[in-house]
Amino acid sequence: MASRAHIADKEDMIPQTALRRLRAVVAAVLTAACSTLSWAMAGDSALAAPAAGDAHIVIDEVYGGGGNAGAPYTNDFVELFNPTARNVDLGGWTLRYYSASGNLGNSCTLTGTLAPAGYFLVQEAAGAGAGEALPTSEATCPASLSASKGTVELADASGSTIDLVGYGATKRFEGAAAAPALGNTTAAQRVDHRDTDQNGADFTAVAPAPHAGSSGSPSGPDSPTPPAVTDTPIAAIQGSGDSSPLVGRQVTTVGVVTADYPTGGFNGFYLQTPGTGNTEKKPGDASDGVFVYGSSIASDVRTGDCYRISGTVSEFNGLTELNDPKVMATLSCAPVTPVKLADFPGSDAAKEAYEGMLVAPQGDYTITNNYALNQFGQLGLAVGDSPLRQATDVVRPGTAAQAYESDNLTRLMTLDDGSSWNYLTNSAAQNSPLPYLSQETPRRTGSHVQFTEPVILDYRYGWNFQPTGQVVGAHSSFVPISSQDTRDEHVPAVGGEVKLGSFNVLNYFPDLGQDEPGCTAYTDRTGVPISAKDCTVRGAYSPAAFADQQTKIVSAIDTLDVDVLALQEIENPAQVGWSGHGRDAAVADLVAALNKAAGTTRWAYLPSPAEVPAGEDVIRPAFIYNPATISPVGASSILTSSAFDNARNPLAQEFTVTRSGLSFVAIDNHFKSKGSGVDDGTGQGLANTDRVAQAKALTSWATSTFADKPVFLLGDFNSYSREDPVETIEKAGFTSLIPQADTSYQYSGRMGSLDHVFGNARAAALVNAGAHWHINADESIAMEYDRRNENVTDFFAPGPFRSSDHDPSVVGLVTSNASAVPPASSAAPHSPSSSPSQAEQLPGSPAASANPATPLAHSTPVPTRTAADHRAGAGLPFTGGEGGAAVASALAMAALAAFGARRRSR
């Protein structure tokens, strides 16, 4: 992530509307990043609190300054509120107060019933006597609350935590931060009764305002008088800017319900002015739709019906809302027509004109991001017939890449699922079918999408197309799209008599997490361990999980059917100190599994050389081959340059084709990742200078050691096609043997190639064709072995799809006419594609649109990539540009955060 100063340098270069959105997005990302730590601090009882978005009794206000100097009230108090549509029996419930250090100060048992939209006032201890008496309370407890810091917890009759509020410098709180510190004249008051499990965001420090019983009327000194209620058009509520001019005002308006979300955490519905939707809007126009937030009322309205609603106008993280709504009357009014979006509203201002309105997107969209589908039920869509590309996979870093990424952002939209559920943490969500996805509808990146139903255009930590109800499962009636299935079980036909391949096998570790002392695990929704977490080993935790992983890897390699295969991310057991296994044990295990599946000796592995570098990584490059068609020539060799001290050392081997007698050299590579190291400010990820040094060392070694041989450089180079490391390799006389438009990796909703096959002039003369086989990068991560049973739907299938996160590469070699290979002296340096044409550079141009709909994106397995990195989607967004300050870093961070950060749950 860029430093705070780095982001600040960009602010004056970003349009103010976009900047407001970016700030909200970055705040959401930081909140999400911190929440896990805060929950860990909160203790076991806090962890039992209901998931965000579930309607439940909330602690609505906490005041601990009662009776102190200047206090308006004589007593401390805690106020509860019922946001549900049912009476709640509080019999046997307890209210507990903890000191800032976490010690229990008092526990009080409650009695009584709390009505819907009602309050329950608990009077606590009195201070020295200043202030007026509280209104009549429903319960009295002797706890003496701290005026500035502490924690209040509400538990039901079973002892389960229902809500918890920490304020000030306390150890126990919900979310990323505690509620504000308080004083003698301030209370912690919940904003609009909403509970997102983020105390710091849900509460503000205001003058105490205890409510009298279930009447809902504030009582005591300076009780506010409700403002007069008047009819107001929705367009006047929205206004022409990016926030409402009526924030804080109580209004009454009339509209048709266009979408309703009584489940899934949104707890509200969309209302649109009757008779609107017949004409498109332009930037600066006011929207005719608005979100009405109210957990109980969402169950009482019906889509298509017309209502008069009163409520208070607010802005919630960029979305205009009516809060505390009341249905005033049911009217007969003109229906709403979805606005046909013939032209995609690319700018913030263009989208703002439709915020909260029913729209019907027209034409083709393409899935460009499905990573968050597994967590938030979201799909990233690109307008047009191609997914978004990593800028530096198409154009050189710097101003060209910045312009390219800026254009990307004008084509991007998220299709949401009508809920705020996090399917990785919310138990209700985990036990509900994941939206949109199934083996029959894999929702692969590059797949074309058409809208079959209208959607709401809204803003929830980013712009979204929102279905008109919560999407539950792949075949929900609220699914608003159809999409093609682009899976192809056939390996690309590259021709030739011999095939050379490369495959990153996603931390293939026969040594298991369960056998490593102290190793913990990522678990499925039932607590069953799946993959290793923060361990020396990085793959499967259990035999069952490893069997799933191995089945998919074997299926992919068997179907790939090449003669020589370079592997990356296969275990180096010699560096797993506790296992006692030799360096070749993992690759031998894989070959044994492959041969067992084949029923014959189809594969052999290349033994390690006599001398290997000291201090290697726990993953390494390795070769396997078909002994019926290929023979190794001599022993393999490993490049021991210091340039690879933070990466995997390249592995070289000469092979002879049995039938023709032709020999060639293959060098297997896995360069330093983009996930750690120094940022050189060029927009190519971290450790770019390290990868450049590795490219120089590799090409120098290859050309000097194997000068008279066809030489292939292949593997995971962690560098996109227009970045410095690839340029360095090409300038040294090596040609890329797979078309640039053919991508192999997805990151942050952008497609690009980190996996390459290069050849010197003698090698290139042997090549018939090269391609990536698109079985992995396009697939949802939910299909991966280590995501099995995270959701009630079992997405696991034993075939090759999502066997890894990288697509394998394959090159066909014509070896029958060895005399056609040019002499070494003809190996003139190859110009790295010179400058791409304007058509190549601009997304949506004819040349770009003709690219195969395949994925690749910004990425990075770490130099020592761990399972945790993979689980978290480790990688970097586009960072910076040539010559210093560049807007691209902030823009790409916004795109990533807006898509996946998410998300309010209420």
N, C-alpha and C positions, 0 to 999 in steps of 0.2 A: 504494500500500500504506500502511496506517496506520502511524504511528510506533510504536516500541517502547513508549513511554509510553502511547500511546493504547490499545494492546492490553492493557497491564498494568492500566489502569483498569477493564477489563471483567472481570478474572479472578474477582473475588469475586462477580460476578453470574452466573457460569456454573456449572452443576452440576459437581461434581468429576470424575465419569466423563467428561462431555463435555469438560471442560478437559484431561484427560489425552489424549484423542483429538485435541483441537485443537492441543495443544503438539506432538504427533507430526506432525500434518499440516503445521503452520507450519514445523517443522524440515525436513520433506521439501521444501517449497516453496523454502526458502532454499538447501538443498543443490542442488536442481535449477538454481536461478537462478545459482549460482556455478560450476557444474561446467564450463561452456564456457570461462570465463576460466582456470580452473586447467589445463584440458587444453591451452589455448594456451601456457601457461607450461611445460607438460611437455615440449615439443619433439617433433620428428617421430617419433623412435623410440617414444615413449610412445603416440602416436596409433595405432600399429600393433597395440596390445594387443588380445586377443580381446574381443568384446562381452561386457558383463556378462551372466551367466547361462549362458555357454558353459562346459562342464566342461573344465578344463585343469589342468596342473601349476601349483601356486601357490607363491609364496614364503610360507612359513608362519610363520617367525620370523627376526628379525634382531637380532644382539647385537654391539655395538661396544666394550664396556667391558672386554673380556678382559685380565686381568693388571694392571689398574689398581687403585688403592687401594680395598680393600673388595670387589673383584670376586669372585664365587663360582667363576669359571673363568679359566684362564690365557690362553685364546685367544678372539678374536672368532669368530663363526660365523654361517652362513646355513643355514636349514633349509627344504628343499622338501617338499611333500606332494602325493600323487597322489589326487585325489578321484574319478577316473574308474574305470570298471569294466575297464580294459585295462592291460596292461603298456606302459610308455612307454620307448622307447630314447632315452637321453640322449646318445648318441654325437654329438659335434660341437656340442653345445649349449654356450653360454657364459654365464658369470655375470660381470656387470660391476658395478663399484662407482664411483660418481661422488661428488665432493665436494659440499658444500652449494651451492657456486657453479656447479655443473654441469660441472666438468672431470672427464674420465675419469681415475680413479686406478688401476684395475687391470682386466684382463680375463682370465678363467680358463676354459679349455676342459674340459668334463666328459666322462666316459665312464660306461657302466653302464646298467642297466635299473631302472626304478622300478615296483614292483608296485602294484596297486590298494590303496588305503588305506595305502600305505607311505610312509616318510620317507626323505629323502636328506640327510645331514648334510655340510655343507661347512665344514671347519675353515679359518679365516682366520688372520691374523698374531697372534703372542703379544704381550702387554704386558710390564710390568716383572717379572712372575713371580708376582703374587698369585693365589690361588685354586687349584682342583683341575683336573686334566686333563679334557678333554672325553671323552665316550664315543667308541669307535672310529668314525671318520667314513668316508664313502664317497669323499670327495675332499678334497684339501688345496690351498689357494690362498694366495698371499702378501699379499693385500690387507690393509691396516691400516685398518679401519673407524673412523669417528669415533664416539666414545661417545655423542654427543648429536644429531648431525644429518648427513644424507647420503641417498644414493639407491642402491638395489640393483636391478638389472635382469636378468631372465632372458630369453635369446633362444634360439630353436631353431637347428637346423643351417643353415637358410636365412637366418638373421639377423633373422627377424621376432620382435618383442617378444612374449613369452608373458605375462609379468607384470612389474610395476614397483612398487616400494615406496619412497616418500620419507618420511623421518621427521625431526621437528624442523623448524628454520627452513631448509628446503632449497628450491631453485627447482623441482625436478622431483618431481612426485607425481601420483597419479591422483585425479580427483574434485575436490571443493570444498576439501579441506584435506589436509594431510599427516598421517601417523600422529604420535602424540605424541612430544615430545622425550624422549630416553632419558638414561641415566646409567650409572655403573659397575655398578649393581646391578639395572638394568631392561633388558628386551628388548622389542621390538615384536612382539607375538604376535597372529596372526590369530584372530578369534573364530569358533569352530566351523568352521574351514577355508573359510568362505564368502568369495566375491569379488564385490562389487557395484561394483567400480571406484571405490570411495570409500575411499581410504587412511585418512582420518580416522575413518570409521565402522567399517571392517573390522578395525582393530587397536587393541589396548590395551597400555599399558605395564605389564608384570608382571615378576616374577622370572624370569630365563632358565631354560628347561626343555628342553634339547636331547634329541631322541629318538635312540635307538641304532638306526641302520640302519632296515630295513623292518619291524622287530618291532613298532613302534608303542608301545614301552614307554619312558617317560621314564627318564632315567638321571642319575646325579650326585647332588650334595648335596640332601637334603630331597626326594627323589623321592616324589611322593604315592602313597598306597596306594589302589587303587580301592575305592569304597564297596561294601558288600554290596548285592546285587541282590534285590529282593522284588517280588512281584506287586502291582500297584496298579490299581484301577479308573480308567478314563479320567475319570470324574466327579470323583474325588479329585485327579487331575492338574490338571484345569481349575479346580476350586474354585468358590465362589459369587461371587467378585469379578471385577474386570476384569483380574487377573493371577493366575498360578498360585501357590499357597502352597508349591509344591515346586521352585521355580526353583533350578537348580544340583544337584538331586538326580538320581541315576541310578535309573531305575525300569524295571519290566517290566510290560507290560500285554497284554491280549488284545483283538482286535477284527477287524471285517470291513473290508476296503478298499472305500471308497465312491467314491473318485475318485483318478485317478492322472495325474501330470504328468511323464513322463520327458523331455519336450521343452518348449521355450518358456521355460525359465529358472526355473520353480518348483522343479524337481528334488526332487520328493517326492510324497507321497500323503496322503490323509485316511483315518483309521482310526476306526471307531465301535464302541461296545460292542455285542456280539451281542444280537439280540432287541429293541433299543430303537427308538424312533421312532413308537410307537403312540399316544402322547399328546402334546398340546401342553404347552409349558413356560411358566412364569411368571417375571417378573423375580426374580432371586435364586436361581433354580435353577441347578444345575451342568450344563454341557453334557456330552453323551456322545460328542463327537467331538473329535479332535485331529489336527493336521498333523504328519506325520513327514518330516523333512528329511534327504535323503540322495540324492545324485546317482546313485550306482550302484544302490542298492537299488530306486529307482523303476522301473527297467527289469526288475527281477526279480519284482515282485509282480503280481497280477492282480486287477482289480476284481471284487468279489463273493466272493473267497476270504478265509479267516480265518487270521490269523497271531498268533503271540506275538512281540512286539517289545520289545527293551530299548533304552534311550537316555537321554540327559540332558535334563531339562526346562529349557526356556528361554522367554523372551518376546522375540520379534523384532518391534519396532515395533508392539506391540499384539496380536500373534498368538501364542498358546501353541503350543509345538512340542516334539517330541522330536528331539534332534540325535544325531549319531553312532550311528545305529540299527543293530541287528543282528537278523536274523530267527532267533528261537530255536527255533521249531517251527511246523508247519502243523497246525491243528486243524480239527475239524468242529464248527461252531457255528451257532446260529440266525441267520437272515438279518436284515438291517436293513430297516425300513420308513420311507420318507420321511415326515416330519411334515407334515401338511396345514396350511398357514398360512392358515386362514380369515380370521384377523385379522392384519393387518400389524403386526409388532413395531416400533412407532414410536420407542421410546426406546432409548438405549444399553443400559440394563439388560435390556430385553426381548430385544434382539438377542444380548447376551452369553450368555444362557441357551442359545442355539443355535449358538454359535461352533464351526465345524468339523463341523456336523451336516448330514445330507442332509434337505432340505426340499422341499415341493411347494407353491409359491405358488399361491393360488387367486384367481379373479376377474380383473378388468381392471386392467392397468397401462397407462400412457401414456408414450411416449418424450418426455422433456423436455430431453434434452441429447445431441447426437450430435457435438459438437465434438471430443471426445477419441477418437472412433471412428477417426479418421485417424491418430492417434498411438499410442494405447495399446490400441486394440481394445475400447473401453468404450462402453456406452450408459447414460445417466442415465434412470432410470425414476421416474415419479410414480405413487403408488397412486391408482387411480380412473380416471375417463374423461376427464381433462383434464390438460394439462401445467401446470407451475408458472408463475406469473406474477410479473413484477417487482412488488414491493410497491407502489412509487410509481407504477405504472401503474394501480393499482386503488384505493389509499387515499392519503391525504395523508401526507407525510413526518412522522416523529416516532413517537409511541407506537403509533399505528395501524399504521404500516409495520413497526415492530419486531415487533409481535404477529403480523402477517401472515407475515413471513419466518420467525419461529419455528415457525409452523404448517407452512410449506413444508418445513422440515427434517424434520418428523415423517412426511412423505409420500415422502421421497426415498430411492432405493436405486440403486446402480450394478450393472449387469450387466457382469461382466468376461469375459475371453476365455480364462481358464485359462493365461495366460502373463504374463511380466514384460517382454516385448519392447516396445521403442520402435520403432515402424514408420518413424520418420523418421531414425533414426540407426543402427539395427542392420542390417547388410547381409543377414544371414540372414532377418530379418523383411521387409526390403524385397523380397526375392526369394521371399517366401511370400505367398500371397493374403491380403489384408486380411480379417479375420473379419467375418461377418454381412452385409457390404455388397455390393450389386450394383445394376445398373440395374433389375433385376426386383424386388429387395428393397431399396429406397432407405433404409429405416429413418428416415423423416422425423419430426421432432418433431411431436407431435400425433397420431401414429399409435397406435392401440390395440394392445396386446400381450397375448397369452395364453401361459402356460407350458405346454409340451407334454411336458417332461421334468423330472425333479427336478434340483435344484442344491444346491451347498454354500453355506451362509451363513458367510462368513469376514470377517476384518478385515485388509486390507492397505492401510495409509494411508487407511482409510475402510472403511465396511461395503460388502460386495459379495455379490451372488449369483454364485457361481462355477460354470461348467459342469463336468461330471465328467471332462472331458479338454480338451486344448487345441483351440480352435476354429480351424481352418485353412480360410479361404474362406467364402463365403456359404452353402454347402450342406454343410458338415461334419456328420457324424453326431452331433457333440456340441452343435450349435446347439439350445438348450433352449426356443426361443420360436417363435411365429408372429406376424406383424404385418401389418396392412393397408397397402396402398399408397394414400396419400391424394393422390397427384398429380392435378391437374386442368389439362388443357391449355386449358381454356376460361376466358376472362377473365370475372370476375363480371358478371352482367347488371345494369347500373345504369340502363338506360333513357335517355331523352332524345334530342334530335336532335343534340346536340354533346357530345363527351366531353373532359374536361380531366384530364390525368394528371401524375404526378411520378415520377421515377426517379433514384436514386443509382446511377451506372453504374460504380462501383468503379475509380476511377483509370483512366479511358479516356485513354491517352496514345499517340497516333500517333508521337510522338518516342520513340525506343527507347533502352534502357539501353546497348546495344552501341555506339551512336553518341556517347555522352557520355564525354568523357575521364575516366579514372579510375573509372568506374562498375563496381561488382562485381555479382554476380548470385547469386540463389538458384538452385540447380541440381536436376535430377532425380537419380534414383538412379544414373545412369550418368555424371553430371557435366555434362550438357547444360544450358546456362543457360536459365532460364524467365522470371524476373521480376527487376526492378531491385532492388538492395539498397544502402541508404545512398547514394542518388543524388538529383540534382535531380528527375529524372523518377521516377515512382512506379509505372509500369505494367509492360508487357511488356518483356523484354530483347531478344528476337529477333523477326524477322518471322514466324517460325512460331508463336511464342507469341501475338503480337498477332493473327494470323489466327484462332487459336482463340478469343481473347477477343472479337474483333469479330464473329465468327460467332454467338456466343451472345447478345451485346448486340443485334445486328440482329434475330435471331429473336425476342427478347423484345419489342422495340419494335414490330416489324412485327405481331406477334400482338396486342399491346396495342391497336393500332388506334384511337388517340385523335386529336383534332383539334388540340389544343395540348398539348405535353409539356414540362414543366420538368425540366431535367437538373441533377444535382449531381455533383461529382467528375469533371468533364470537364476535360481539360488546358487551361491558360491559357498557350499557347506564348510569349506576349510576356514571361512571367516565367521562361522557360527560356532563360537567357542565351546558351547556345551554339547553339541551334537556328536562330535567324534567322527564325523563322516568326512571322506576325502573330497577334493575339489570337484571331481566329476560325478559325484553320487547323484545329484539332482538331474543332470542331463541323461545319465544312465537310466534313472527311473522313468523319465519321459520316453526314452527310446523303447524301453521294455513295454510300457503301456501302449505305444504306437504299434509295435510288432504284435502284441497280443491281440489288438483290435484288428490288425491286418491278417492275422493267422499265418504269417510268414515273416522272414527277416527282411522287411522292407526298408528298415532304417538302421543306421549305425551312427555312433557319435565320434567326434574328433577328440582324441585324448589330449589332456593338457600337456604343454611342453615340459621339459625337465626343469626349466627355471621359470618361475613366475614372480611377479613383483611382490614386494612386501607391503603389508597394510592395504590390501585390496578391499573393495566394497563387498557387501554381502550379496550383491547381485553382479552378474558378469555377462559378457558376450559368450556365445558358444555356437558351434556348427554341428548340424546333423546332415546326413547325406544318404543317398541310395547306393549301396555297395554294388548293385547290379549294373549301374550305369556310370559310376564315378569312383575314382580311386584317389586318395590323398597322395601327394608327392612329398616325401620327407615329413619332418615334424612341423607343427605349427610354430608361430613366433608371436610374441607380444611386444608392442611398442612400450618402452619404459620411460618415455620422456616425462620430465617434471611438469609439462603442460597438463598432464592427466592426473595430477595429484588429487584433484577434487572430482574426478570422473572415473569412468571405467576405461581401462587401457584397451586400445584396439587389438583385435586378434586376427592374424593373417594366416592363410593357408593356400598353398598351390594345389589345384585339383587337375586330374586328367580325365577327359571324356573317353570312356572305354572303347566306344565304337570308332571314333575318328582319330584318337590319339592326341587331340588338341588339348593343351593345358592352359589354364588361366589362374589368376590369383584373386581371391575374394578376401576383403578386409571388413570385419564386423565391428561396428562402432556404436557407442552410446555416450554422446557428449554430455557435458555439464548441463543441468536443467536451468530453466528460467526462474525457478522457485526460490533460490537463495543466492547470495553473493552481492557484488557491488553493482549498482545501477549507474551506467555510464551516460544516462540522459538521452540516449538516441532513440528510445522507443522500441527497443528490441528485447525487453525483459532484463532481469538481473543476470549478471555474470556474462554479458555479451563479450567482453574482452577476453574472458577465459575461453569461450568457444572459438573465438578468432585464433587464439594461440594454439588451440587444439587442432583447428583446421590446417594451420601452417605446419605444425609438427607432423600431422598425418600425411599431408601431400608430399612433404619433403622426404619422409620415410618411404612412402610408396614409390615415388619416382626414382629415388636413388637405389633402393634395395631390389626393385622389380622392374628395372628400366626396360628390359627386353620382353616383357610379358604383357598380355592383356590383364589389366587390373580393374577390379570392381570395388568401389567403396559403397557399403550399404549399411543400413541400420537406422537408429533413432538419433538424429543429429540435434534435436531440440532447437532447430533454427528454421524459420520460414524461408520461402523460396527467394525472397528479395533481400534477405538480411545479410549482414557482413560475413558470417561464417560460410554460408553457401556461396556468396560471391568470391570469397577467398579460394574455395575449392575449385570453382569453375575457372578462375583466372590462372590457376596452377595447371590447367590443361585437362580438366575432367568435365564431362558433359552429363547433364541430368538426363536420365534415360526414361523417366516417366513424365508425361505432359504436365505442365505447370497447373493446368486447370483441374487436374485429378488430385483430390485432397485426401488426407488420411486421419484427420484429428478434429475434434470439436472442442472448443473452449469458449465460454462466455458468449455463446450464441454466434460465434464466428467460425468459419471453416478455413482450414489451411493445412499445409503439409509440414510435419516435423520429421517424417520418415522419407528417406530418399535412397535412390540407387544412382551412383555416378560411375562413369567409365572413362578411362583414358582413350586415346584415339584407336588403339588396337582392340580394346574391349568394345567400344561403341560400334566398330565395324562388324561385330558378331551379333548385334542385337536386332531382332526382328521387331519387337514391340515390348512395352512395359506398361504396367498399370497397378493400381491398388484394388484389392478386392474388398468391397464395402460391406463388411459384415459386423463392424463394431462401432465405429465413430458415429454412425447415424442412429444407432439404437439408444433407447432410454436406458439409463443406468439401472432401472428397476429389473431389467432382464439379466443382470450380472449375478454370478454365483453368490457373491457375498451380500446381496440384497434379498436373498430368499426369505420368505415369510416375514418381511417387514410389514407387509400389508396382508389383509385377509385373502386377497387374490394371490395365488401362487403363479408368478410370472416365469418361473424357471422352466427352461426347455433344454434338452440335452444336445441340441444341434450347435452349429458354429456361431450363431448370432449372439453378439455381446460376450464372446469368449475373452475379450480384452477391451481396452479403451482405444487401442491403435488398430487401424486397418493393416493387414499384411500386404506386402509388395511382391510382385512377381514380374520377372523379365524372361522373355524367350530368346534363346541363343541358337543361331544357325552355325553349327560346328562342323558340318560335313565338308565344307570347302575351306580348309585352313589356309590355303594359298591366298584367299581373298583378304586376309588380315594384313593391314599395312605394316611396313617395317617401323621399328621404334623411332627412326629419324623423322617419320612423318607426323609424329605426335605434336603438332603445333598447338600452342596454348589456345584454349577455347574461350571466346568472349562470352561472358555470362548473360546471354540473351540481350546484350546491349541495353538500350532503353526500351521498355515496353511501349507499344503504340498507345495513343490516346484511347483507342477502343478497348485495349486491355486494361487500362487504368481505371476506367469509370464504371462503377456498378450499374447494371441495367443497360449498358451499351450492347449492341448486337453481339460483339465478340464475347462479352462477359456473360450474356444471357444464354449463349450457346454452350457454356460450360456444363459438363455433367452435373447433375444435382447430387453432389457428394459433399461430405463434411470435412471440416478440419478447423480447428480453432486454436486460440492462443493457449499454450499449454505448457505442461511441464511435469513430467515425473521428476522428482528431486534427485540431486546427485546421489543422495542416499534417500530416495523417496520412501516414505513409510506408508503403512496402511492408513494411518491417520490422514496423511496428505491426500491420499486417493479418496478416502471417505469424504473429506471436506471439499473435494474438487479443487485441490491445490493448483495454483497457477497465478499468473499476473495479468491484469488488464493492460491494454496498450499504454505505454508510459513515456510521455515526453516526446521531443523531437529534436532535430538538428538545430544548433545555434541557441539553445537555451529554452526560454518559456514557450510552451506550446499548449494549445487548448485540448489536444487529443487525449492527454491523460485523464483530465477531468471528465471529458465527454464519455470516454469508454468506461470509466469508473461508474458514471451515472447509468450507463446502459446496463452494466452488470448488476449494480445494486438495485436499479428499478425493476429488473427482471426477477432477481432471486432473493433480495433482502427480506422483504415482507416481514412483518406484516401485522397489521393490527388485528387483534382478536378480541371480541367484546362480548 
